[in-house]
Structures are given as C-alpha cells and as structure tokens.
Amino acid sequence: MNSVHRTPLKQSATLNRVTGRQVFLKMENLQRTGSFKLRGALNKISSLTEDESSRGMVCASAGNHAQGVALGASQRGIPAKIFMPKQTPLAKVEATKEYGAEIILTGETYQESYKAAREDMLASGATFVHAFDDEKVIAGQGTIALEMMQQSQDLEAIVVPVGGGGLIAGMAVAIKAFNPSIKIIGVQSMGAPATYNQFTGKNSGNLSHVHSIADGILVKEPGKLTYPIIERLVDDMVTVNDEEIAYTIMFMLQREKTLVEGAGAAAVASILCNKLGWHGRKVGCVVSGGNVDLNKLSLYKELSKRIKLLQHIG
C-alpha cells in the first residue's frame, strides 16, 4: 500500500522576513488526498486482519480522515461507510465519494458523527477506524516528524495543529525519542480549544459548542489515547482565532501561491501572528491540509481584512 508521498519541507522568504525566524513548512497539503490524514489511515488499514477486513469498515471524520480511509479501503477492496458532519466542505465529501465510500452526513460536529458511526459499528459488526484515538493511526501520523528531522537536522521547535490530537501525539513520540531538545508546540482554534483548555488547566477540556472556519480541527473533547501523550511530551499549546486563520489562508495564497485549508493554516497563523511564547529561530511548521471549500474563499478574504498586516508585507 505504497500511496504516501514524502512531502516537501520548504521555506518562504516573505514569512522568514516578516517573522524574523527561519520557518520550514512541511507541505502536507500536497499529500495524496490533500492531507496528512492519509498516513494514519493507511497504517491502520494495512494492519487489519482478514477477519477485520471481511466485516467492512466504518469511521467518523470531519473530512480528511474520510478520504484516507476511503482510499485505503478501495485499495484493499473493503467496503467503507463514513459518517461526516453536515457542514463538511463539499470538496471533502465529493472527493471521499470518488474513492467509492458510502457517505452519511449527520450531526453538527465530529462528535455527533462519531456517535452515529459507533452505533453503526455495534449494529453491523464492521471494523472501526478511529480518526485519532488509535495506536496505528497515531504511529502513521508520526512519520511526518521522522521526515522533517531528516529534511532539516537542526530544527529547534515544531508547530503542529491540534484537533483530536493524533497528529501531534504521533509526532511528539517520534521527536522526543530521537531529539528531546526539539520543542513541540500545539495550535488550536479559539473556537474549539478543548485540548488547549485541558493542557493549560482552564477546565476539563470537554466543550458543549464549537465553531471555527478550521473544520478539520473542530473537535469538542481531547482524545482519550492522545491527550496523555500530549500532556507528557508537548511543551506548549496556543490558540489562534478565525481572523488570524483566514488571514493566513490569504497570505499563503497570495504570497506562496499555495491553497491551504483552515486547519492547515492554523499552525502557520500562530507564527505569522506572533502567538508563540517560544523565541527560538529555526522552527518547523506542519501545513496539515489543503482541501478548501472554494465557495468560502470570499468569506476568508473578508475575515482577513480585519487584520491589517498584509498591507505591510511587500
């Protein structure tokens, strides 16, 4: 199942100049299916036994995990049923359908879709492929860290977007095993800060309501497997708001000619908008996905106008 690309680690002269850092962007928006999620999904699906495969697969996803599962299932000839929130961008829904999966749109957020998927699993006996709370999925996402450390040997910190926590948990395990001195900084949306809240001690982490243009990290509660790893190995957590995320989407489009989605822009936004408490110079940053709903670009443009930095970037 050799479908994962080794994505580029690139610098932006403009981003370096504006931030005063050397920023190394890990371009997972260029990954097959347009997101890092393929790594964890394929690692999990390739490990399934014949019995597990014969029962079919079911999962819940905000969109990107869905595409990874659908692709992996099609490669192994396994029928897949995928539950997605009603507000999932059309581009993600259509791409998942093209890989042959059955799509059920239900609920307002990932948590509601997850509940429906678990009920289906119990009724049908299908094998569940979790979007983040699974050791194989976490390990698959960790391969990004291994690539980054090979591509640049002297990174001082790596900034990672956080939803359920599978990406940062997998990367943290890999990074701290090979180079414990590298700092790991997680980034959440202010509209969905479950892991940030628990990490910083603001509350238990569970949220009754979430809202953000970063649909890929729109999660109401920290992962049960991922959070203990985050608590043990991650050095810091910060948040960014929708205006900062939208501003970064437009920055990447205008200055780098690269289209990134809200979740993919979140980590970059934390650097561009000076949200990091860390003051080192060489920082890696995961651009986690590029599956944008093009119908929302005008919204992102309007939101970005609330931040006046673009006019000062020559």
VENTATA-V702944 format. One line per field, one symbol per residue. ss: DSSP state (@ for helix, = for strand, . for the rest). A space follows every 50 residues. Layout:
ss = ???
This chain:
ss = ........===.@@@@@@@..======@@@.@@@=.@@@@@@@@@@...@ @@@@..=====..@@@@@@@@@@@@@...=====.....@@@@@@@@@.. .====....@@@@@@@@@@@@@@@..==......@@@@@@@@@@@@@@@@ @.....=====....@@@@@@@@@@@@@....=======....@@@@@@@ ..............@@@........@@@@@@@@..=====.@@@@@@@@@ @@@@@@.....@@@@@@@@@@@.........======.=....@@@@@@@ @@@@.....@@@..
